Amino acid sequence: MATLKALSDIISTGVFQITSACAACGDVYPTLDDPYTVESNNIQNRYAIDAAPVIAAAYQLIATLSNPEPYIFTWGMSSYFSASLAAAGQGCVPDILTEVGSDGMHVEEIARKNDMDADKLGATYGGNRDSTTHDPLAGRILRLLASRNIFAETASNRFRNNRISSALCTGKTPEAMQARPAEKWDNTNGCSAMTEFLGTDAARAAGMLVDNLTDPATAHSRGPNRAPIQRAFKTDLPFHYWLQEPANIIHMKRLQHGMRTLTAYASEDLPTGGFDWAGLPENQLVVDVGGGIGTVSMDIAEKHKHLRYMIQDLPATVEEGRAYWASVKPEMLDSGQVQFQVHNFFEPQPVTNAAVFMVRYILHNWPDTYAVTILKQLRAAAQPDTTLVVLDQILDYMSRDGDTGEADIPGAKRPVAPEPLCPYPDAVSGYGYLVDLLMMGCLNSKGRTVTEFRSILNEGGWELRRVHRFAAPHPQQLVCTPLPQSISSKL
Ligand SMILES: C[S@@+](CC[C@H](N)C(=O)[O-])C[C@H]1O[C@@H](n2cnc3c(N)ncnc32)[C@H](O)[C@@H]1O
C-alpha cells in the first residue's frame, strides 16, 4: 500500500507543479480536446522534464493495479493498435473529421467518404444487419483507438478528432489522397507518414521477429540483409537499399516524410539547444550525412542562416529531398546555401572542408562494424577542427546498477530518480526500447548506451567530448572531435 500511495503522491505533486508553473508563466497546458498546434507542442516540451515522473508513476500504477493476465494479454494484442492507427491513416479518417463539430461524425458517413467498411472501421453492427440495431458492446478500429485517447467517441458510432488524432491530419481531402497517393505526406508534419510506416512495413517485420530469432540461418547474424524485414519482403537487400528500388518509392517517401515527425514536435528546442550552431563562423559548411530529405538541416537552417548545408543520401532520396526543398524553401536551394549530393557513406567522403558532420538516426541503423566504417570515412575527411554531431537515441538500463554513461564526459551521467520510481522515468514509456527493436526488425541493428557509443566512436577515430541530453523522446546529441590519426589508427 505504501508504494501505491507514493506513486499517487508523485502524480498529484507533479501535476500541481506543472499547473503552478504554467499559471506563473501564462502558459495554457493543452487538454486532449484542444487542437494539435506547434505552440501547444512547445508548451508540452517546456514541462516535459516535470511530466516524466508523473507519466512513469502512472504507468507503474496501471501495472500495479492490473491483474497480470489481462495486463499481459492487452500488450500481447497491441500489434492491433499500430495496425489500427495505420488503417485510420490510410482511410484518411483524421482529415475527414477535421471540420466536424463536437458531436462527431457517424462512422457510416466516414465510411462513405473513404470507401472503407463501416463495420470494420467502427460501427457496432454487421454490414448485412439493419443499421438501427446497434450492439453497444462491440467495438472496432476507431473505438479501439478511442480507448487509448486517440479520437473520441462522442455518441454511439459517432467519432471526432481530439488533440492526439488531429496530429495525424495531412491537410488533404480523401479524393486528393486517392488521386495522388505518392503526394499524401507532402507538406505535413510527418506524423501520418510515420504512423502508416509503423503499422505496415515495420509491423510486418515485427511479425517475423520470432522466426528470425530462432532460425539458425539468421539467429546470430549481424548482417543488415538478415533482419526480420527481409523475411517479410522476401528480399536480400538491406531495407534502405530496398527502399531505393523504383517499385518501392512510395515506401521510401512514406518513411522519409515520416522522419519529419521526429523533430516536428521538438522544432523549438532542436536547433537552439545542445551544440552551439550559432557560434559557428559565417559560411561554414554543415554536412548532413545520410540526411534523408534534409529534415534536420531544415530545422537548423531556418534558425542559423549564416551557415551552408550539404545533404547527402542515396539517389532516390536525394531526388525526393530536392523536390521537397524546392516546394518549401526554394530560395535556399536557388542561392546554393543548401545543396544535395548523392553519396554512399561507406565510401570515401568527398567533402573535406566540413565544419560539422552531422548524423541523425544513422548509427542506430547499422550494426557495430558498419557504424565504425561510416565513422572512419568521416574521420578520414575531417580537418583537425571538424566536429561530429551525432543525434541519436541513448538507451538507459531499467535497473539502478546500470551504466548510464561515462562520468568523465560532460553531460553523460544522468540523475537517478528516487524509489519507488524506476531510475530514469523518461525511459518508462518504452519509446527508446521500441525504437531499438524497430532497428532490430528492419535493419538488424540497435540502439546504444553512452558506453557503447563511445566504443564505436573511438574505433571510428572520434573522441566523445560532450553529451547534450534533451527531454525524451527527443534524440540526444553526442558531440565529438577527431582523435589524432596516430591514436585512432591504433584503436
Ligand atoms: C533513418 S533515416 C535518417 C534520415 C535523416 N538523417 C533524418 O534523421 O531524417 C536513414 C537514412 O540513411 C540513408 N542511407 C542508408 N544507407 C545509406 C548509404 N549507404 N549511404 C548514404 N545514405 C544511406 C537512408 O536513405 C536514409 O535516408
The ligand as an SDF file (V2000), in Angstrom:
LIG
                    3D

 27 29  0  0  0  0  0  0  0  0999 V2000
   16.6850    6.7330  -40.5290 C   0  0  0  0  0  0  0  0  0  0  0  0
   16.9900    7.6120  -41.9910 S   0  0  0  0  0  0  0  0  0  0  0  0
   17.6060    9.1310  -41.3140 C   0  0  0  0  0  0  0  0  0  0  0  0
   17.4850   10.2710  -42.2710 C   0  0  0  0  0  0  0  0  0  0  0  0
   17.8820   11.6220  -41.6880 C   0  0  0  0  0  0  0  0  0  0  0  0
   19.2260   11.6000  -41.1320 N   0  0  0  0  0  0  0  0  0  0  0  0
   16.8770   12.0690  -40.6580 C   0  0  0  0  0  0  0  0  0  0  0  0
   17.1770   11.9940  -39.4670 O   0  0  0  0  0  0  0  0  0  0  0  0
   15.7810   12.4750  -41.0560 O   0  0  0  0  0  0  0  0  0  0  0  0
   18.4840    6.8410  -42.5860 C   0  0  0  0  0  0  0  0  0  0  0  0
   18.9820    7.4580  -43.8770 C   0  0  0  0  0  0  0  0  0  0  0  0
   20.2040    6.8240  -44.2590 O   0  0  0  0  0  0  0  0  0  0  0  0
   20.2080    6.7280  -45.6710 C   0  0  0  0  0  0  0  0  0  0  0  0
   21.1920    5.7060  -46.0760 N   0  0  0  0  0  0  0  0  0  0  0  0
   21.1150    4.3630  -45.8730 C   0  0  0  0  0  0  0  0  0  0  0  0
   22.2120    3.7700  -46.3820 N   0  0  0  0  0  0  0  0  0  0  0  0
   22.9820    4.7520  -46.8960 C   0  0  0  0  0  0  0  0  0  0  0  0
   24.2540    4.7680  -47.5290 C   0  0  0  0  0  0  0  0  0  0  0  0
   24.9330    3.6490  -47.7350 N   0  0  0  0  0  0  0  0  0  0  0  0
   24.7640    5.9440  -47.9000 N   0  0  0  0  0  0  0  0  0  0  0  0
   24.0700    7.1020  -47.6820 C   0  0  0  0  0  0  0  0  0  0  0  0
   22.8630    7.1620  -47.0870 N   0  0  0  0  0  0  0  0  0  0  0  0
   22.3230    5.9860  -46.7040 C   0  0  0  0  0  0  0  0  0  0  0  0
   18.7820    6.3600  -45.9870 C   0  0  0  0  0  0  0  0  0  0  0  0
   18.4690    6.5600  -47.3530 O   0  0  0  0  0  0  0  0  0  0  0  0
   18.0300    7.2610  -45.0380 C   0  0  0  0  0  0  0  0  0  0  0  0
   17.7540    8.4890  -45.6120 O   0  0  0  0  0  0  0  0  0  0  0  0
  1  2  1  0
  2  3  1  0
  2 10  1  0
  3  4  1  0
  4  5  1  0
  5  6  1  0
  5  7  1  0
  7  8  2  0
  7  9  1  0
 10 11  1  0
 11 12  1  0
 11 26  1  0
 12 13  1  0
 13 14  1  0
 13 24  1  0
 14 15  1  0
 14 23  1  0
 15 16  2  0
 16 17  1  0
 17 18  1  0
 17 23  2  0
 18 19  1  0
 18 20  2  0
 20 21  1  0
 21 22  2  0
 22 23  1  0
 24 25  1  0
 24 26  1  0
 26 27  1  0
M  CHG  2   2   1   9  -1
M  END
$$$$
